[in-house]
């Protein structure tokens, strides 16, 4: 997916670093650090030199318990830095929950509106409609002054996802293009450290909503809680580790204080890989339980994938039942798609997959024929090849309904390494019709 922010167009398949520039006297970790225009510009230039592609400028602290400042005061703090940096060709984001501030900054060249209140204010929606800036829709329970007063969720991940989905949809209903929208689950905004940890360990669920995801984790209180680091400014190493973890789980935009440390950590980011799983010969299960037997086979294969070195499963689709394709004289299949991060090169990974297939009794007597387990590499990030041994991306992804449906469930809008959208073939033209298997827990 691309994130379009005025004249800037960001490819979110690779991490995008947003450097934080707080022009406030009372922000939680760097308040008062840049209290002159020159100091602010020097810091912005330093972050750009270190790898920041966006500078996020804020003039009002939204730390827990903070007081609101006047609109005039907030504008006076940020407007000169916004204007100068924008004139220099920098992608500037304005971090504000006030429509008047957003409008003033967009008029001075800001390319992104980062709204911690999630565009709940109709006036902010009107500003968004009147420009072509990128939009960051954040989840916050309550207001900064009171948001940490015993926040409660029955299911923090599900509730935050529902809110973000609703707000993003609302913006599109107002005529705002989807590719302008980024979503931010709001770590620490109306959430306890424990709730925040649960949320950020499930970024793959937020990614399923189909928008670029921001990870604004830097120096947050949950990091202090999890790593036992009391002073916010001392949390940069842990923040960088958390940023990498969030990126591997599906986040694209990383909002950080220490750009240099984050960029160094991101050098450890492993490629994103998608695998297809299929089975239509069950070695377990009684009459009438063939489907569960096939699912058991795939679960066994998933267990083996969990044991691969330097690899981590990120997400697993639902199971889908499909009619046979190509060779039709055989039983129906059960299929799924898995996303994972791995340091294993493609050809070596293929060897591992063949070993797993063989261990589950795979027989290769008929091309596209019955199999206890079939594991295919669908897409390997940034890797395009066509050899006798391996072709990537897999040449038949888009024509197969039993691949496209589970793939787009976990990665809506995904673009393959060769630039082809996964869902480029209309549903009615795909083969191997598939439907999701509904299972009771």
C-alpha angles and dihedrals in degrees: 000000000000125000111215115207111175105288093352122089116190124198102220095197086089126047118273116204118215112195117215118231110181111190092186134110093222112039111139099251110012107023112154095010095117105034096149131059092241093050090050093049092047091053092047092050091048092052092049090051089052093052110279113146095185131037113210110204121197131184100179127057114232095184114137110287095014121148124236117251127214119272091240093052093048092050093047091054096053112022100085094049091047091051097046096045093044090051087053090058096256119147100241124194121197113215104208143126094205122092094210091056092046092050093048091050095045088052087055093051107276110156100195135045110207105193116187089192091060098239093294090142111084088212090060089050089054090053089051091050092050096057142036098238122137113255130219111202110198132189116231125166106220122328131316092255094058107012095109095052098117101309112204132199131171088205113002095193095049094043095048091047091050092051094048092047092050094048093046090049090048090056091051090049086057090057099263114142117247093230090065093061128094123174129217122191090210104235109212095008104119092339134107119234089257092051091047092051090052089050098048093045087060103051088132088071090054091047089057088070088075102241132106108271126221122212108203096176103130115137091339121163093249088063089053089050096046097042098031094240111146102184112070094213089058093060099080097104092049090043090055091051090050091049091054091048091050091049092052089051094053111282116134108181117056116198106201145162098211106050096174095053092046094049090051092052093048089064084079093060110128123217119268113241132187122207130192120217125196138171136171101161113072118200091189133045135067129252109305091021099080093118093053089047091054091048089051089055092053092046088053089053090049089053089054091049088056088062096057114118121254090005138113129190109231104181141356125204126224117272116266129199115217140181115248117269131207094358102046103177095090143077125287119274135233112216140183140168126226128197119205143166114232143170092202112111115242100255092045089048089053089055090053091051092051089052090053091048091051092048088057094051101263112181119195103194098120124040108245087359132137117314138176090216135003120187120185131177103232102179134359113195113259092351119121118170140148116197137139089261103042139009119193131224090032104257096225102046098107097047094054117086090192089061102036096053098053091037094055091044091067099026111028113188093016117166116209121233091262092054098259118134111236091230095047093121114071114248094243091058097052124101129225098045110222137193129189116256111234110216129183116227 
